[in-house]
Amino acid sequence: MNNLRRLDLNLLVTLDVLLSEHNVTRAAERLNLAQPSVSVHLAKLRDIFGDPLLLPGPRGMRPTARADELREPLRRALEALERAVSPASPFDPAEARHTWRVAASDYSESTILLPALSGLRSAAPGTRLAVLETVPSRIARQAEQGEIDLAFHTTEGAPSSLHRRALFTERYVLVGRAGHPRLKKRPTLSQLCELEHVIVSPDGGGFYGVTDKALARAGLTRRVVLSVPHFLFVMSVLASTDLVAMLPSRLVRNTSALQVVEPPVDVPGFEMAMFWHERSHRDPAHQWLREYIADSV
């Protein structure tokens, strides 16, 4: 360890070239250094290793036994260091063998990952994708520790410490089963409040949401009779009952089993974004994944 502290990279590079050339003059030419500078380096190396390393011979210099021992380990170490500090090679998705881990709610799975999945499998067939449940309070820590590569979340309430890219702005629509007798036309505010509603409560058990806040500003309340934690169950409930729900529009587009109408109340929408940590910000593979997902939604 004491010898390692006395070394610098320039000395090791000089030693590698000297062990290849066995000649100070040729080594100086390869290193683009003056011959005296190479001689100074050799003197320092001899002192550090406690060995002459190279001895005068009839045709240049000949290595000592210690120098012969150093040759291959030194070459491998310098090659590894060269690979480590070289610019990252371009990412080739067709040859990639990455396993990506993303945090997503069931809404994000349906509106962001599902549209991207088929093309992702074609473009990067050797990769794998692990989808973890989003826990907003854990996103920043998971990203920092490398447990996830990306997270999908609304921009509101998301960790400010992470990089972010907005994907789209979502709005709410009123949804019920196809042929719902109360949704043949856009209901009035009072008719909306008379309907029985289901609400998605990610935290579990809540019966009050953004729609209720909007109605409260008009002095109105609605009948929320079912609270569930996931959107997938809501879709099944709506298709098989006369319950209705205010849902993000992307979730229900092109769903023949459901009827979608414009609500009679203005409910603020939200912006969806993807988030990642600085540790992977410049990684070519990660950059490719982010661009691919952004182009797919």
DASUL-V819581 format. One record per residue. N is the residue number from 1. RES is the residue in one small letter. OMEGA is omega in whole degrees, -180 to 180 (NA if undefined). Layout:
N:RES:OMEGA
N:RES:OMEGA
This chain:
1:m:179
2:n:177
3:n:-179
4:l:180
5:r:-179
6:r:-178
7:l:165
8:d:-173
9:l:-179
10:n:178
11:l:180
12:l:177
13:v:178
14:t:180
15:l:179
16:d:-180
17:v:178
18:l:180
19:l:176
20:s:-174
21:e:-176
22:h:-177
23:n:-177
24:v:-178
25:t:180
26:r:177
27:a:179
28:a:179
29:e:180
30:r:-178
31:l:-176
32:n:178
33:l:172
34:a:-179
35:q:177
36:p:180
37:s:178
38:v:178
39:s:177
40:v:178
41:h:-179
42:l:179
43:a:178
44:k:179
45:l:178
46:r:180
47:d:-178
48:i:-175
49:f:-179
50:g:-175
51:d:179
52:p:176
53:l:179
54:l:-178
55:l:178
56:p:178
57:g:-178
58:p:180
59:r:-178
60:g:-177
61:m:179
62:r:-177
63:p:172
64:t:177
65:a:178
66:r:179
67:a:178
68:d:178
69:e:-176
70:l:-167
71:r:-175
72:e:177
73:p:180
74:l:-180
75:r:180
76:r:-179
77:a:180
78:l:177
79:e:178
80:a:178
81:l:178
82:e:178
83:r:-177
84:a:-175
85:v:178
86:s:176
87:p:180
88:a:-180
89:s:179
90:p:-179
91:f:177
92:d:-176
93:p:-178
94:a:-179
95:e:-173
96:a:177
97:r:-177
98:h:165
99:t:180
100:w:-180
101:r:-177
102:v:177
103:a:-176
104:a:171
105:s:178
106:d:175
107:y:179
108:s:177
109:e:-176
110:s:-172
111:t:-178
112:i:-175
113:l:-178
114:l:177
115:p:-177
116:a:-166
117:l:-177
118:s:179
119:g:179
120:l:179
121:r:179
122:s:-176
123:a:-177
124:a:-172
125:p:-179
126:g:-178
127:t:175
128:r:-179
129:l:176
130:a:-180
131:v:179
132:l:178
133:e:179
134:t:170
135:v:-172
136:p:-177
137:s:-177
138:r:-172
139:i:-176
140:a:-179
141:r:-180
142:q:180
143:a:-179
144:e:-177
145:q:178
146:g:179
147:e:175
148:i:175
149:d:-179
150:l:171
151:a:177
152:f:-174
153:h:172
154:t:179
155:t:177
156:e:178
157:g:-180
158:a:-179
159:p:-180
160:s:-176
161:s:-175
162:l:169
163:h:180
164:r:173
165:r:179
166:a:-179
167:l:178
168:f:175
169:t:-175
170:e:176
171:r:-178
172:y:175
173:v:178
174:l:-172
175:v:173
176:g:-179
177:r:175
178:a:-178
179:g:179
180:h:-175
181:p:-177
182:r:-178
183:l:177
184:k:173
185:k:-178
186:r:-178
187:p:172
188:t:178
189:l:-179
190:s:177
191:q:177
192:l:-177
193:c:180
194:e:-180
195:l:176
196:e:-172
197:h:168
198:v:-178
199:i:174
200:v:-179
201:s:-176
202:p:180
203:d:176
204:g:170
205:g:-179
206:g:179
207:f:-176
208:y:-178
209:g:-175
210:v:178
211:t:180
212:d:177
213:k:180
214:a:179
215:l:-179
216:a:178
217:r:177
218:a:179
219:g:-176
220:l:174
221:t:177
222:r:-179
223:r:177
224:v:-173
225:v:-178
226:l:177
227:s:-178
228:v:-177
229:p:-173
230:h:-179
231:f:-175
232:l:179
233:f:179
234:v:-178
235:m:179
236:s:179
237:v:-178
238:l:-177
239:a:-174
240:s:180
241:t:174
242:d:174
243:l:177
244:v:180
245:a:170
246:m:-173
247:l:173
248:p:-172
249:s:-178
250:r:-178
251:l:-172
252:v:180
253:r:179
254:n:177
255:t:-172
256:s:-178
257:a:-176
258:l:176
259:q:-179
260:v:177
261:v:176
262:e:-179
263:p:179
264:p:-180
265:v:-179
266:d:180
267:v:-179
268:p:177
269:g:-179
270:f:178
271:e:176
272:m:-179
273:a:171
274:m:-172
275:f:178
276:w:-175
277:h:178
278:e:-177
279:r:-179
280:s:-173
281:h:-175
282:r:180
283:d:-176
284:p:180
285:a:-180
286:h:178
287:q:179
288:w:-179
289:l:-179
290:r:179
291:e:-178
292:y:-179
293:i:180
294:a:-179
295:d:-174
296:s:-174
297:v:NA
